[in-house]
Amino acid sequence: MKNIPIILAPMQGYADFVMRQILTEMGGFDEVVSEFVRITHTVHSPSTWLKKVPELKNNAKTQSGVPCTVQLLGSDAEKMAENACVAVRLGAKKIDLNFGCPAPTVNKHSGGAALLANPELIYHIVSTIKNRLPEHTVLTAKMRLGISDTQKTLDCAQAIADGGAAALTVHARTKDEQYQPPAHWEWFATIKQQVKIPVIANGDIFSVDDYLRLCQVFTPDGIMLGRGVLKNPYLAVQIKSIINNQNIQEVNVKDVLKILRHFYQQCGQSDPHGNYATARLKQWLFLLQENFSSLSPLFVCIKNKHSIDKINKILQDFQAA
Ligand SMILES: Cc1cc2nc3c(=O)[nH]c(=O)nc-3n(C[C@H](O)[C@H](O)[C@H](O)COP(=O)(O)O)c2cc1C
């Protein structure tokens, strides 16, 4: 099959630095994207940037060497350009622009998906940033199909391409559809025909079978995986195997537990009291149990626990059982 990049989706509150690290350690991913960094009327200080995207300290790569793209969200082209240049000075190689976030707080200030009503403003934002970035910095964008309908889908995609984006990720839903299935994969080919830049397919790729179904309607220039990989951390590795004509690795729940314990330990390193680490563990376990039903009793066991020692003991006993 055609070799294409597999990209970890930006996911605010889920795909943070630790999660990006853990998932790229497993292989399969060619790129990760940071959670969005919101730009309003200020220019973030270098220390804020390094806190939001710690990969910048490592030549914009995760510890496993997978490139990390910095995603910006905002509507003030000038401020976004200034911030993008700071991120580049700190090491960013690729900047992605968010034209898809459906969150009301963000949309109220004309950020994210709200911009899909205004292709001219999208063009202004993309072209302003493109013109200010050093030539070697790659600029990309990610969009939904529209706000409530698809009337401006192609205009927005064209504005992104005309503005100078090198690639476009399409989450094939409108803002109003939120995460309601199905994602409208038929739009990928229509957009690709219009824009002539690489189109990265995103939305509802939860399994190898989904990937194969996608390939029947569109030959993607890349795929972006979000919730699917949180529910099955082996998904990128499995799809990569299919692309490389290799056998798919069997998923073993003991290995998933090992990853989960590693994740808990890593989260705990930046959180001496453990509240954040414990919340993150419960959050991920809740998603994993959808795919690995044998983890449900573990979730029930720890969901009301707060002591790190007790939780570690439960994890250990569960793994040994
Ligand atoms: C919890 C959560 C947070 C998200 N945060 C972002 C974000 O920061 N930037 C962005 O462009 N998209 C964000 N998204 C959208 C995802 O990147 C992706 O487009 C969407 O989940 C569809 O892909 P999937 O079906 O593979 O999950 C988020 C999605 C979820 C579920």
The ligand as an SDF file (V2000), in Angstrom:
LIG
                    3D

 31 33  0  0  0  0  0  0  0  0999 V2000
  -10.9240   15.7710   23.6670 C   0  0  0  0  0  0  0  0  0  0  0  0
  -10.5910   16.3150   22.3190 C   0  0  0  0  0  0  0  0  0  0  0  0
   -9.7710   17.4170   22.2060 C   0  0  0  0  0  0  0  0  0  0  0  0
   -9.4670   17.9420   20.9380 C   0  0  0  0  0  0  0  0  0  0  0  0
   -8.5780   18.9940   20.8360 N   0  0  0  0  0  0  0  0  0  0  0  0
   -8.2400   19.4630   19.6020 C   0  0  0  0  0  0  0  0  0  0  0  0
   -7.2390   20.4690   19.4450 C   0  0  0  0  0  0  0  0  0  0  0  0
   -6.6090   20.9410   20.4020 O   0  0  0  0  0  0  0  0  0  0  0  0
   -6.9820   20.9000   18.1730 N   0  0  0  0  0  0  0  0  0  0  0  0
   -7.6140   20.3840   17.0720 C   0  0  0  0  0  0  0  0  0  0  0  0
   -7.3500   20.7860   15.9480 O   0  0  0  0  0  0  0  0  0  0  0  0
   -8.5210   19.3910   17.2030 N   0  0  0  0  0  0  0  0  0  0  0  0
   -8.8240   18.9230   18.4230 C   0  0  0  0  0  0  0  0  0  0  0  0
   -9.6980   17.8820   18.5300 N   0  0  0  0  0  0  0  0  0  0  0  0
  -10.2180   17.2270   17.3100 C   0  0  0  0  0  0  0  0  0  0  0  0
   -9.3100   16.0430   16.9280 C   0  0  0  0  0  0  0  0  0  0  0  0
   -8.0220   16.5010   16.5860 O   0  0  0  0  0  0  0  0  0  0  0  0
   -9.9010   15.2630   15.7460 C   0  0  0  0  0  0  0  0  0  0  0  0
  -10.0680   16.1520   14.6760 O   0  0  0  0  0  0  0  0  0  0  0  0
  -11.2530   14.6410   16.0840 C   0  0  0  0  0  0  0  0  0  0  0  0
  -11.2160   13.9990   17.3370 O   0  0  0  0  0  0  0  0  0  0  0  0
  -11.6880   13.6420   14.9960 C   0  0  0  0  0  0  0  0  0  0  0  0
  -10.7380   12.6120   14.8800 O   0  0  0  0  0  0  0  0  0  0  0  0
  -10.9960   11.1420   15.5510 P   0  0  0  0  0  0  0  0  0  0  0  0
  -12.3320   10.6610   15.0520 O   0  0  0  0  0  0  0  0  0  0  0  0
   -9.8400   10.3330   15.0650 O   0  0  0  0  0  0  0  0  0  0  0  0
  -11.0180   11.3540   17.0310 O   0  0  0  0  0  0  0  0  0  0  0  0
  -10.0180   17.3580   19.7820 C   0  0  0  0  0  0  0  0  0  0  0  0
  -10.8460   16.2360   19.9080 C   0  0  0  0  0  0  0  0  0  0  0  0
  -11.1410   15.7140   21.1480 C   0  0  0  0  0  0  0  0  0  0  0  0
  -12.0200   14.4870   21.2430 C   0  0  0  0  0  0  0  0  0  0  0  0
  1  2  1  0
  2  3  1  0
  2 30  2  0
  3  4  2  0
  4  5  1  0
  4 28  1  0
  5  6  2  0
  6  7  1  0
  6 13  1  0
  7  8  2  0
  7  9  1  0
  9 10  1  0
 10 11  2  0
 10 12  1  0
 12 13  2  0
 13 14  1  0
 14 15  1  0
 14 28  1  0
 15 16  1  0
 16 17  1  0
 16 18  1  0
 18 19  1  0
 18 20  1  0
 20 21  1  0
 20 22  1  0
 22 23  1  0
 23 24  1  0
 24 25  2  0
 24 26  1  0
 24 27  1  0
 28 29  2  0
 29 30  1  0
 30 31  1  0
M  END
$$$$
